[in-house]
Amino acid sequence: DTREDLAFAEAARHHLEAAGAQVVGDVRGRPYDARAELERLATAGGKLDAIAANQATSSWAILRHVAARFPQLGNVPVVTPPRYWWPNFLKADNLRNIADQIVIIAILAAGMTFVVITGGIDLSVGSLIALSAVTTTLLIRDVAGAETATANGMIWSCLAAVSLCGLCGLFSGAMVTFFQVPAFIVTLAMMLVARGIASEISRGASIYQVPTSFLWLGGGADLFGIPNGVVLMMVLYIAANVVMTRMTLGRYIYAIGGNAEAARLSGVPVQRVLLWVYAFSGGLAGVGGVVMASRLRSGAPTYGLMYELYAIAAVVVGGASLSGGQGKMFGTLIGAFIIAVIKNGMNLTGVTPFRQEVVFGAVILGAVLLDRLKGYLRLRTAPQATKSP
């Protein structure tokens, strides 16, 4: 909590009590603290007339969807003070919120970049976030000891979840390569299957019986105050950039995206490379799910909704071509930063989630049209072959 946040909480309580309102709870912390308080109030059977929040906390998903997640509390409006957009954007808490959003979007987009450069698409990554988060927290709760779980138990739970998502990606790759099923159809089916499995094994409820130390990855900041999630993201991007620029696998990926048949005739193991690419995408989605579960200290089958859209938007805004053969990892990272800033700005200015979907759809369409225009201009300006007399 910053001094400004504490002042807001004290002032809100004072003015509400002075107006004759009964304050039934006061939450200061992270989204999981708000969720725990709302669950307590819902269990107690009371109803709320309003929830007071500042500009940063009013954008939390747990507060935007109170009526859907806690119908016992009634249709509760979230009341915020007048918005001062630019100063609020520069607040430390809001910048930290942007960093949290960048991490998960960027990790997903890194895996998506591998797939898009080959000329494919992976629509399952958002659902794999939910599957990873639910699997991680379920294993911690039921196998590793719940709130008394050790570090080793939590690490093995995270690795199991990431491996499961990697296997899901491997299955998608096998369907694309061996059975020639379009990537769009395969990953769309996997999107439904993964979220369905997450809902089934969690019984449709959040799993939050995990130790406080589980927050280390998503909420800690051990290196010069830099969030641990950001450090992990940068390590993954450096490794992915090395793969794409310094290793044979990266050259193979670009070759397949340029012309898969020509690459095959040149000796590129197309099927094996595509298997690895989709496995990478699934595994990185699993890492994103672990980070989200750690940040929220819970797992739920609703996690990752629309994140496949954010990942695709980051990739195309970062300069990759959806037709394959073009794209750079650090371009995708810049695209993820742009998408996270747009998303945060819309949250701060009160843009509804439905309108946000329209905006992101327009961003993707605009980026694709720009890519097509660049391709057209390249063809127009390319030297034309002349026929010898």
C-alpha positions in Angstrom: 0.0 0.0 0.0 1.3 3.5 -0.9 0.6 6.5 1.3 -1.9 7.7 -1.3 -3.8 4.4 -1.1 -3.9 4.4 2.7 -5.2 8.0 2.6 -7.9 7.0 0.1 -9.0 4.1 2.4 -9.1 6.2 5.5 -11.0 9.0 3.7 -13.5 6.7 2.1 -14.3 5.0 5.5 -14.6 8.4 7.2 -17.0 9.9 4.6 -19.1 6.7 4.3 -19.5 6.5 8.1 -20.3 10.2 8.3 -23.0 9.7 5.7 -24.6 7.0 7.9 -23.3 4.0 5.8 -22.2 0.8 7.4 -18.7 -0.2 6.3 -18.6 -4.1 6.4 -15.0 -4.5 5.2 -11.8 -2.8 4.4 -9.4 -4.5 2.0 -5.8 -3.3 1.4 -3.6 -5.5 -0.7 -3.7 -7.5 -3.8 -6.7 -9.0 -5.9 -6.6 -12.3 -3.9 -7.2 -10.3 -0.7 -10.3 -8.7 -2.2 -11.5 -12.1 -3.4 -11.0 -13.6 0.1 -13.0 -10.8 1.7 -15.8 -11.1 -0.9 -16.0 -14.8 -0.3 -16.3 -14.2 3.4 -19.1 -11.7 2.9 -20.9 -14.0 0.5 -20.7 -16.9 2.9 -22.1 -14.7 5.7 -25.1 -14.1 3.5 -25.1 -10.3 3.5 -25.7 -8.0 0.6 -23.6 -5.0 -0.4 -24.9 -1.6 -1.6 -21.6 -0.5 -3.1 -17.9 -1.2 -3.3 -15.6 1.9 -3.1 -12.3 1.5 -5.0 -9.6 3.8 -6.3 -8.7 4.1 -10.0 -6.2 1.3 -9.9 -8.1 -1.3 -7.9 -11.4 -0.6 -9.8 -9.9 -2.3 -12.8 -9.3 -5.6 -11.0 -11.2 -8.4 -12.6 -12.4 -9.6 -9.3 -14.2 -6.3 -8.8 -15.5 -6.0 -12.4 -17.2 -9.3 -12.1 -18.6 -9.3 -8.6 -22.2 -9.9 -9.6 -21.2 -13.0 -11.7 -18.9 -14.6 -9.2 -20.8 -13.7 -6.0 -24.5 -13.5 -6.9 -25.3 -13.7 -3.1 -24.0 -10.1 -2.7 -26.5 -8.7 -5.3 -25.7 -6.5 -8.2 -23.0 -4.4 -6.5 -21.8 -1.2 -8.2 -18.1 -0.3 -7.9 -17.8 3.4 -7.0 -14.6 5.3 -7.8 -13.6 9.0 -7.3 -13.1 11.4 -10.2 -10.4 10.1 -12.5 -7.1 12.0 -13.0 -5.8 10.0 -15.9 -2.2 10.9 -16.4 -1.1 11.2 -12.7 -2.8 8.0 -12.0 -1.1 6.3 -15.0 2.3 7.2 -13.5 1.5 5.9 -10.0 3.9 3.2 -8.8 1.0 0.8 -8.3 -0.3 1.3 -11.8 3.1 0.9 -13.4 3.4 -2.3 -11.4 0.0 -3.4 -12.7 1.2 -2.8 -16.3 4.3 -4.8 -15.6 2.2 -7.7 -14.4 0.0 -7.5 -17.5 3.0 -7.4 -19.8 4.6 -10.5 -18.3 1.7 -12.9 -19.0 0.9 -11.4 -22.4 4.5 -11.3 -23.5 5.2 -14.9 -22.4 2.2 -16.1 -24.4 3.2 -14.0 -27.3 6.7 -15.5 -27.4 5.3 -18.9 -28.0 2.8 -17.5 -30.4 5.6 -15.9 -32.4 7.2 -19.3 -33.1 3.9 -20.6 -34.4 3.0 -17.5 -36.5 6.4 -17.4 -38.2 5.8 -20.9 -39.4 2.5 -19.7 -40.9 0.3 -21.2 -38.2 -1.9 -19.9 -35.3 -2.5 -21.2 -31.8 -5.9 -20.3 -30.3 -5.5 -22.5 -27.3 -3.0 -20.5 -25.3 -5.7 -18.6 -23.2 -7.3 -21.9 -22.1 -3.9 -23.4 -21.4 -3.4 -20.6 -18.9 -6.5 -21.8 -17.0 -5.4 -25.4 -17.3 -2.0 -24.6 -16.0 -3.2 -22.4 -13.1 -5.8 -25.0 -12.0 -3.4 -27.9 -12.3 -0.7 -26.1 -10.3 -2.9 -25.0 -7.5 -4.7 -28.4 -7.4 -1.4 -30.3 -7.1 -0.2 -27.9 -4.4 -3.5 -28.4 -2.5 -4.0 -32.1 -2.8 -0.4 -33.5 -3.2 2.2 -31.0 -1.9 0.5 -30.1 1.4 -1.8 -27.1 0.6 -0.9 -24.1 2.7 2.0 -26.0 4.3 3.6 -27.0 0.9 7.3 -26.9 0.7 9.3 -25.1 -2.1 10.1 -28.4 -3.7 6.4 -29.4 -3.7 5.4 -26.2 -5.4 8.2 -26.4 -8.0 7.2 -29.9 -9.0 3.6 -28.8 -9.2 4.5 -26.0 -11.5 6.7 -28.2 -13.7 3.9 -30.8 -13.9 1.4 -28.1 -15.1 3.9 -26.7 -17.7 4.6 -30.2 -19.0 0.9 -30.9 -19.3 0.4 -27.7 -21.4 3.5 -28.6 -23.5 1.9 -32.0 -24.2 -1.3 -30.3 -25.2 0.8 -28.2 -27.7 2.6 -31.3 -28.9 -0.8 -32.9 -29.6 -1.9 -29.9 -31.6 1.3 -30.0 -33.5 0.9 -33.7 -34.3 -2.6 -33.1 -35.6 -1.3 -30.3 -37.8 1.7 -32.2 -39.2 0.6 -35.8 -39.4 -3.1 -35.4 -40.2 -2.9 -32.1 -42.1 -5.7 -30.6 -40.0 -5.6 -26.7 -40.3 -4.0 -25.2 -37.2 -7.0 -22.9 -36.7 -9.3 -25.9 -36.3 -7.0 -27.9 -34.2 -6.1 -25.2 -31.7 -9.8 -24.0 -31.6 -10.7 -27.6 -30.5 -7.8 -27.6 -28.0 -9.0 -24.3 -26.6 -12.4 -25.8 -25.8 -10.9 -29.1 -24.5 -8.4 -27.4 -22.2 -10.9 -25.0 -20.6 -13.3 -27.9 -20.2 -10.7 -30.0 -18.4 -9.8 -27.1 -16.2 -13.5 -26.6 -15.3 -14.0 -30.3 -14.6 -11.0 -30.9 -12.3 -11.7 -27.7 -10.4 -15.4 -28.4 -10.2 -15.9 -24.9 -11.7 -14.5 -23.2 -8.5 -11.4 -21.3 -7.6 -8.6 -23.2 -5.8 -6.8 -21.0 -3.4 -5.4 -23.3 -0.6 -1.8 -22.5 -1.4 1.0 -21.1 0.8 1.8 -17.4 0.9 5.3 -18.2 -0.4 3.7 -19.2 -3.7 3.4 -15.4 -4.4 7.2 -15.2 -4.9 7.1 -15.7 -8.7 4.1 -13.5 -9.5 4.4 -10.9 -6.7 8.0 -10.9 -5.5 10.8 -8.5 -6.6 14.2 -9.7 -5.5 16.5 -8.3 -8.1 16.9 -4.5 -7.5 13.2 -4.2 -7.0 12.4 -5.6 -10.5 9.4 -8.0 -10.3 10.4 -11.6 -10.5 7.9 -12.2 -13.3 9.6 -9.5 -15.4 13.0 -11.1 -14.8 11.6 -14.5 -15.9 10.0 -12.8 -19.0 13.3 -11.3 -20.1 15.2 -14.5 -19.6 12.7 -16.3 -21.8 12.9 -13.6 -24.5 16.7 -13.7 -24.5 16.6 -17.5 -24.9 13.9 -17.3 -27.6 15.9 -14.7 -29.5 19.0 -16.8 -29.4 17.0 -19.7 -30.8 15.6 -17.6 -33.7 18.8 -15.8 -34.6 21.7 -18.1 -33.6 20.5 -21.6 -33.9 19.6 -23.9 -36.8 16.1 -24.4 -35.4 15.4 -20.7 -35.9 16.5 -20.8 -39.5 14.3 -23.8 -40.1 11.3 -22.0 -38.5 11.8 -19.0 -40.9 12.2 -21.4 -43.9 9.0 -23.2 -43.1 7.1 -20.0 -42.9 8.5 -18.7 -46.2 7.7 -21.9 -48.1 7.1 -25.2 -46.3 7.4 -27.4 -49.4 10.7 -25.7 -50.5 12.0 -26.1 -47.0 11.1 -29.9 -47.1 12.9 -30.4 -50.4 15.9 -28.6 -49.0 16.2 -31.1 -46.2 14.4 -29.2 -43.4 12.6 -31.7 -41.0 9.4 -29.8 -41.3 7.2 -32.2 -39.2 9.7 -32.3 -36.4 10.1 -28.6 -36.3 6.4 -28.0 -36.2 6.0 -30.4 -33.4 8.6 -28.5 -31.4 7.0 -25.1 -32.3 3.5 -26.1 -31.0 5.0 -27.7 -27.9 7.0 -24.5 -27.2 3.8 -22.5 -27.5 1.9 -24.8 -25.2 4.7 -24.9 -22.6 5.1 -21.1 -22.6 1.3 -20.8 -22.1 1.8 -23.1 -19.1 4.4 -20.8 -17.7 2.0 -17.9 -18.1 -0.6 -19.8 -16.2 1.8 -20.5 -13.4 2.7 -16.8 -13.2 -1.0 -15.8 -13.1 -1.7 -18.4 -10.4 1.2 -17.1 -8.4 0.2 -13.4 -8.8 -3.4 -14.1 -7.8 -2.6 -16.9 -5.3 -5.2 -19.1 -6.8 -6.3 -21.1 -9.9 -9.6 -20.9 -11.7 -11.0 -22.1 -15.0 -11.9 -18.6 -15.9 -8.3 -17.5 -16.1 -6.9 -16.5 -19.5 -10.1 -15.5 -21.2 -9.3 -13.4 -24.3 -5.6 -13.8 -23.7 -5.1 -15.6 -27.1 -6.4 -12.3 -28.6 -3.9 -10.3 -26.7 -1.1 -12.6 -27.7 -2.0 -12.5 -31.4 -2.3 -8.7 -31.2 1.1 -8.4 -29.6 2.7 -10.6 -32.3 1.1 -8.7 -35.3 1.7 -5.2 -33.7 5.3 -6.3 -33.1 5.8 -6.8 -36.9 5.2 -10.5 -37.5 3.3 -11.5 -40.6 0.3 -13.9 -40.2 1.2 -15.4 -43.5 4.5 -16.6 -42.0 8.2 -16.2 -42.6 8.6 -12.8 -40.8 8.8 -11.7 -37.2 11.3 -10.9 -34.4 11.1 -11.8 -30.8 11.9 -8.4 -29.4 9.4 -6.9 -31.9 6.8 -9.1 -30.2 8.0 -7.8 -26.8 7.4 -4.3 -27.9 4.0 -5.3 -29.2 3.2 -6.8 -25.8 4.2 -3.6 -24.1 1.9 -1.6 -26.5 -1.0 -4.0 -25.9 -0.6 -3.9 -22.1 -0.5 -0.1 -22.1 -3.6 0.2 -24.3 -5.4 -2.3 -22.0 -4.4 -0.5 -18.9 -5.3 2.9 -20.3 -8.8 1.6 -21.2 -9.2 0.2 -17.7 -8.3 3.5 -16.2 -10.6 5.5 -18.4 -13.6 3.2 -17.7 -13.9 1.6 -21.1 -16.1 -1.5 -20.7 -14.7 -5.0 -21.4 -17.1 -5.3 -24.4 -15.7 -2.1 -26.0 -12.2 -3.3 -25.2 -12.8 -6.4 -27.3 -13.8 -4.1 -30.2 -10.7 -2.1 -29.8 -8.4 -5.1 -29.7 -10.2 -6.6 -32.7 -9.6 -3.3 -34.6 -5.9 -3.3 -33.5 -5.4 -6.8 -35.0 -7.3 -6.0 -38.2 -5.3 -2.7 -38.6 -2.0 -4.5 -38.1 -2.8 -7.2 -40.6 -4.0 -4.7 -43.2 -0.7 -2.8 -42.6 1.3 -6.0 -43.1 -0.6 -6.7 -46.4 0.0 -3.2 -47.6 3.7 -3.5 -46.9 3.8 -6.8 -48.8 2.0 -5.2 -51.7 4.5 -2.3 -51.8 7.4 -4.7 -51.7 6.1 -6.5 -54.7 5.5 -3.2 -56.5 9.1 -1.9 -55.8 10.9 -5.2 -56.3 13.1 -5.4 -59.4 11.2 -7.0 -62.3 12.8 -9.8 -64.2 13.3 -9.1 -67.9 13.3 -11.6 -70.6 16.4 -11.9 -72.7 16.0 -11.2 -76.4 
